[in-house]
Amino acid sequence: MPSIHSYADADTFLHTRGKPVPRKKVANHTYLVRDDHKIHVLLHRTYVLTYTPDTIVINTGGWLTVTTKARINDCLPRGYVVYSDKGTWYLSEGWMHTSVRHWRYTDGITMLERNGSWHPVESTMLPDEKGHQDDRHNAAMRKLIGQYLKDFERIDAERQARLTTQGTCTLCRGAEWPVVNGRSRIITYGDQMDDTQHLIDHMLDRYLPDGLVPAALTEKGYLEHPNHGVATIKRALRSYLSSRLFVGATAPVHGRHPNVLQEAAA
């Protein structure tokens, strides 16, 4: 990837034979895009960085993935890095906890250039108390998901026994949507309504709706059929539940985009 760390670098790269161009590829699925007095680093459909002559805005668009992190780090001002520690993202001066300063990551962090050096704008940071609230919430969700998956085989046996006598959760039902690579996945009505509370209720009640496993499997890229092993289903469920119930700057297990309808319609 070319050396791009500021608006000036990006503007220089977006010239061909001395003339400005609107767009140019810099890496796999990654482009520089000129937009009036801004230049964006576009990864797939997300502007992960936006440059102006004296500011840089960072945004994952919900894609908390290794690739997103790599593209951001390739294009941040020298000396700054985004890293994850136990699933939580940080912006840091230098690597990990060896840095002088680091901040809890949140989309919209803005860096400002003054006298030749870059500094994060404190008002765009995640407040400490909000970060602590997120940590407490995520710890509770991690414990709840772990216990639910620990009891999965018993809960699934109960589901099989009730198949002819009970229905399923309406919000866990859904329809197949095609996605960009040609396969299909199930988008539940809960996802379409952005309702995650019903998932917490199911885990508290030790209840496995009929539609939950197919939705989790197809999101993970598996075919919807009953022949998957218990370990495969549990991995898919952990990813599915974590990506919907974790909050803040905590990376979902597989970086699921929060807007599933946008992803499915791509």
N, C-alpha and C positions, 0 to 999 in steps of 0.2 A: 504494500500500500504506500502511496506517496506520502511525503512528510507534510502533513497539514495539521496545524495547531492553532490557527487564528483566521480571522476574516481575510487578512492580507495574503496568507498562504493559499486559502481557498480561491481567492480572486485571481491570483497568479496562475493557479492550476486551470481555472476556467477560461483560459485564453488559448486560442489556436492560431498560430502564425500572426500573433499580435492583436488578434481580434477576440472580443469576449464571446463566449458561447453560453447557452442557457443551461446545459446539462452535460455531465461527463461521468463515465464510470470510473470508480476508484478501487473497487474490490468486488468480490462475489456478492451479487444482489444489493450492491451499495453504490450510490451515485451522489455527486454534488449537484445541487439544483439552485440556480440563481432565481431570486424572487425580489425584484425591486432593489432595496438596499439591504437585503438579507441574503445569506447563502445557507442552505440546509444540507445536512448529511442525511440522505434518505436511505434507510435500510428496509427493504420490502416496501411497506406502505407507511412507515413511521419516520418522522423527522427526529432522529435521536439527538442531533445537535443542531442548533440554529446560531449562526454567527452574525453579528453586526460589527462595525468597526471597533466598538469598545465593550461588547457584551457577548457572552456565550450562555445559551439556555440548554439544559440537559433534559431529556425526556425519553423514557422507555416505551411509552404508550401501553404499558402493562406487560410488555414482553421482557420479563426478567430472566433472560437466557444468557448462556455463555457467549453467543455470537453478539448479542446486543452490548454486553459488557466490553467485549473486545473492540467493537467499532467505536464505542465511546472513548475507550482508553487510547485508541490509535489517534484520536483527533482532539483530545483535551490539551490544554496548555502543558508544556513540559513541567514535570514536578508534581502533577496531580494524577490521581488514579482512582477509579471506582473498583472496589473489591467487595467480596461477600465473606462473612464470617458466621458460620452456623446458620446459613440461609438468609441472613440479614445484610442488606447492602449499605455501604458507606462510601462517601467521598473523602479522599485523604490526600494530605501532602506527603507523598512517598508511599511506600508499601506497608500495608497492614498496620500493626500497632507500633512499628518503629517510627512512625511519622510524628511530627511535632503536633499536628492537629488532625482530627478527623471528625466528620459530621454524619449523622444518620441520613441516608439517601432518601429523597422524595422527588417525584417528578416535578419539574419546574425550577429546580435549583439554578440560580443565575450567577455567573461569574462576571466580575467587572474589572476592566483594565485601567490601572492608574499608574502613571510614571513608569511604564514598561513592565509592570508585574501584575499578575492576576490574583483576585481575591474573591471568595464566595460572598454573596450578599446575605447577611444574616437573616433578613426578613423573609427570604425565600426558603429558609431551612425548616425542617420539621422540629417543632418545639419539643424539648426534652420530655415534658409530661405526656405529650401525645405518643412519643416513642415508647415510654414506659407502659402506657395503656395498651398499645399494640402488642407489646411483649407479653403482658398478662393474658390478653385475649388469645394470642397464638399458643401460649403454653397450655391453656385450658382446652383449646381445640385439638392440639396435638395429643393430649392425654385422652380426650374423648374418642378421637379417631383410632388411636392405638387399642383402646379397650374394645371398641366395636369390631375391629378386624381380628382381635384375639378371639372373640366369640363368634366369628363369622360362620364357621361350619355348623354350629348349633343353630344360629339364626337362619341360615340357608335351609337347614332341614325343616325348620318350622315353616318357612316359606313354601317349600315343596308340599308340605302336608295341607296347607290351606288353599292351594291353587284352585280347587274346584268349589270352594265355599266362600272365598272372599275376593274382593277386587284389589286394586292397587291405588297408590297415591296418584291423584290426578296430575299434580305438578311434576311427577317423575315420568309421566307419559310424554311422548313426543313424536316427531316425524323425522324421517331421514332427509338430510340435506347433503347435496354434493359439495365436495371441497376441491381445492385447486389441483390436487394430484390425482383426481379421478375417483377416489374411493368415497364412500358415504359415511356419515356419522349421524347419530341421533341427537337432535337438539330438543331438550325437554321443555315443557311449558314453564317449568320453574326458571330455567335459564332465560327464556323469552321474556318472562316477567321480572327477571332479576330478583327472584325470591330464593334466598338460601336458608331461611329459618326452618323450612320444612325438613331440610337435611339434618339439622341439629335435633329436631323433634324425633326423627326416625332413630337416630343413634341413642338418644335418651330413652326411647321406648324399646330399644333392641328389636327394631322392626326393619325388615328388608323388603322394600317395594319391588314388584316384579320388573319395573322399568329401569331400576337404578343400575343393575349390572350391565345390561346391553348398552346403556348410555356411556358408562365408564369404559367399557371395552372398545367401542367404536371411536371414542375420543382418543384413546391410546393407539389407535391404528389397527386393532384386531378386528376380525370378522365377528359378526353377531351370531354365535352359535353356542350350544351348551357344552362343548367338548373341551373347553379350556380347563387347565388344572387349577386347583385352589390357589396356589402361589401366584399364578398369573392374574387371576381375578382380584386377589387382594392387592397386588401392586397397582392394578388399574383403579381400584376403588380408592386407594390411598392418594394417588395422584388427583383423581377427580374431586374428592372431598377437600383435600388440602388447597387446591387451586381456587376453590370457591369460598372457603371459610377462613383462610389466613388473611390478615389485613396488613396494611402498611408496607414497609420496604422489606418484606420477607418474600424471598423468591419461592413461587410454587415449585413443586418437585420437578415438573417438566415445562415450566414457563408458559402455562396456558394463557392465552389472551383473554382479558375479561369480557370483551365484546364478542361473544360466540356467534352472534348473527352476522356481524361484519366478516368474521373469519369464514363462516360457512358459505356466505354469499360470494366470496372471492372467486 
